[in-house]
Amino acid sequence: MDFPWVYGITAMVIGYLCGSIPTSVWWGRAFYGLDVREHGSRNAGATNTFRVLGPNAGIPVLMIDVLKGFLPVRLLPAWSGLEPGTDAWTLLRVALVFAAVLGHLYPVFAGFRGGKGIATSLGGVLAIHPGSALICIGVFALVFWARRYVSLASLAAALAFPLSVALVFREPSGVLLGFAIVLCALVFYTHRQNIGRLWRGEEGRLRLAGRSPAKP
């Protein structure tokens, strides 16, 4: 498999830097004068932004975090010289998803204290396999509507990804199937504390309605 390693590594660095944009931190500081990592669950993600600042902040943070995963995967491979649909093309796109998610988890622009990567992972999956992404969104929405636990909905959506790739779409690419399995495992790893709280009945539910706090 002929792979442009120099371009691939450069693209991954760019993907990591895109993922490192700490949307919730910068949004909270710019418009509300606070760091969301010091409030709520102390997580720099869209869920905690909803929890701390409300939907007026949570919705744009969520959308930008999705774009952080979508745009690098969608745009950067076009200049790689690789043939779309080949294993090398798919491998580059998969690597870019992980680079962006790694940036969100450990953002260089925010002291390496980031979120859990769900929205950014969704953006990457939307770019690579939109059919499975829509199934994951549907599973997330259904579980969240029934239980109001974002963590549980995220875990269910993560499980739905490799299952839909393998069983619904019968994807022949081993690279893509391996990506789905590893990304699912990564979501479970980043939510290991949430899993413990869910097991003990201590996990907090999220209410989407509410008012955002005024800027001091």
C-alpha positions in Angstrom: 0.0 0.0 0.0 1.7 3.2 -1.2 1.1 5.9 1.4 2.4 9.5 1.3 3.9 9.5 4.8 5.2 13.0 4.8 1.9 14.4 3.7 0.0 12.1 6.0 1.9 13.2 9.1 1.6 16.9 8.2 -2.2 16.4 7.7 -2.5 14.7 11.0 -0.7 17.6 12.8 -3.2 19.9 11.1 -6.1 17.6 12.2 -4.8 17.6 15.7 -4.6 21.4 15.8 -8.1 21.6 14.5 -9.3 19.3 17.2 -7.3 21.2 19.8 -9.5 24.3 19.3 -11.1 24.4 22.8 -14.5 25.7 21.7 -16.3 25.5 25.0 -13.4 27.1 26.9 -13.0 30.0 24.4 -16.8 30.5 24.1 -17.4 30.5 27.8 -14.5 33.0 28.4 -15.5 35.3 25.5 -19.3 35.5 26.1 -19.8 34.6 29.8 -16.5 35.4 31.5 -16.0 31.9 32.8 -14.1 28.6 32.1 -16.6 25.7 31.9 -13.9 23.4 33.2 -14.3 25.1 36.6 -18.0 24.4 36.7 -20.5 21.5 36.3 -18.7 18.3 35.4 -15.5 20.3 34.8 -15.3 18.9 31.3 -14.5 21.0 28.2 -17.2 19.6 26.0 -20.6 20.5 24.6 -22.5 18.6 27.3 -21.0 20.5 30.1 -21.5 23.7 28.1 -25.2 22.9 27.9 -25.2 22.1 31.6 -23.3 25.3 32.7 -24.3 27.9 30.1 -27.5 26.6 28.6 -28.4 25.9 25.0 -27.5 29.3 23.6 -23.9 28.4 24.2 -24.2 24.6 24.0 -25.6 24.5 20.5 -22.9 26.5 18.8 -20.2 24.7 20.8 -21.6 21.4 19.7 -21.8 22.4 16.0 -18.2 23.7 16.0 -16.9 20.6 17.8 -18.6 18.4 15.1 -16.9 20.5 12.4 -13.5 20.0 14.1 -13.8 16.3 13.2 -15.6 16.7 9.9 -13.6 19.3 8.0 -10.1 17.8 8.3 -11.3 14.4 7.2 -13.4 15.9 4.4 -10.8 18.4 3.0 -7.3 17.3 3.7 -7.2 14.0 1.8 -8.0 15.8 -1.4 -4.4 17.1 -1.6 -2.8 13.7 -0.7 -2.6 12.4 -4.3 -4.3 9.2 -3.1 -7.0 7.5 -5.1 -10.4 7.8 -3.3 -11.7 4.5 -2.2 -8.4 2.8 -1.8 -7.1 1.4 1.5 -4.5 4.1 1.7 -7.2 6.8 1.2 -9.3 5.2 3.9 -6.3 4.9 6.3 -5.5 8.6 5.9 -9.1 9.6 6.7 -9.2 7.3 9.7 -5.9 8.7 11.0 -7.3 12.2 10.6 -10.3 11.3 12.7 -8.1 10.0 15.5 -5.9 13.1 15.2 -8.8 15.5 15.6 -10.3 13.5 18.5 -6.9 13.4 20.2 -6.7 17.1 19.9 -10.1 17.5 21.5 -9.1 15.2 24.4 -5.7 16.8 24.9 -5.9 20.3 23.3 -2.6 22.1 23.0 -4.4 25.4 23.2 -6.0 24.7 26.5 -3.4 23.1 28.7 -4.2 19.6 27.4 -7.4 19.6 29.4 -10.2 18.8 26.9 -13.5 17.0 26.6 -14.4 13.4 25.8 -14.5 13.7 22.0 -18.1 12.6 21.2 -19.0 15.6 19.0 -15.6 15.6 17.2 -15.9 11.8 16.7 -19.3 12.3 15.2 -17.9 14.8 12.8 -15.3 12.4 11.6 -17.8 9.5 11.3 -20.1 11.8 9.3 -17.2 12.5 6.9 -16.2 8.8 6.5 -19.4 6.9 6.8 -22.5 9.1 6.9 -25.0 6.2 6.9 -23.6 4.8 10.1 -23.4 8.3 11.6 -27.1 8.8 11.0 -27.8 5.5 12.8 -25.6 6.6 15.7 -27.5 9.9 15.9 -30.8 8.1 16.0 -29.6 5.7 18.7 -28.2 8.6 20.7 -31.5 10.6 20.4 -33.6 7.6 21.4 -31.6 6.7 24.5 -31.3 10.3 25.6 -35.0 10.8 25.1 -35.8 7.8 27.2 -33.2 8.2 30.0 -31.8 11.8 29.8 -28.2 10.5 30.3 -25.8 11.9 27.7 -23.1 9.5 28.8 -25.4 6.5 28.3 -26.6 7.8 25.0 -23.0 8.3 23.9 -22.1 4.8 24.9 -25.1 3.3 23.0 -24.2 5.4 19.9 -20.6 4.2 20.1 -21.8 0.6 20.2 -24.1 1.2 17.3 -21.2 2.4 15.1 -19.3 -0.9 14.6 -22.5 -2.9 14.6 -24.0 -0.8 11.8 -20.8 -0.9 9.8 -20.6 -4.7 10.1 -24.2 -5.8 10.1 -26.2 -3.1 8.4 -23.8 -1.9 5.7 -21.7 -5.0 5.6 -18.6 -2.8 5.0 -15.9 -4.9 3.2 -13.0 -2.6 4.3 -11.0 -4.1 7.1 -9.5 -0.6 7.8 -13.0 0.9 8.2 -14.3 -1.9 10.4 -11.2 -1.7 12.6 -11.6 2.0 12.9 -15.2 1.6 14.1 -14.2 -0.9 16.7 -11.2 1.2 18.0 -13.3 4.4 18.1 -16.0 2.6 20.1 -13.4 1.3 22.5 -12.0 4.8 22.9 -15.4 6.2 23.7 -15.9 3.6 26.4 -12.4 4.5 27.8 -13.1 8.2 28.0 -16.4 7.5 29.7 -15.0 5.0 32.2 -15.9 7.3 35.2 -19.4 7.9 33.8 -19.9 4.1 33.5 -19.0 3.8 37.2 -21.5 6.5 38.1 -24.2 5.0 35.9 -23.6 1.6 37.7 -23.9 3.3 41.1 -27.0 5.4 40.1 -25.0 8.6 40.6 -24.8 10.0 37.1 -26.5 13.3 36.5 -29.2 13.8 33.9 -29.1 16.7 31.5 -31.9 19.2 31.0 -31.8 21.0 27.7 -34.1 23.7 28.7 -32.9 26.6 30.8 -31.4 30.0 30.8 -27.8 30.9 30.2 -26.2 32.9 32.9 -25.6 36.5 32.2 -22.1 37.7 31.6 -20.6 39.4 34.7 
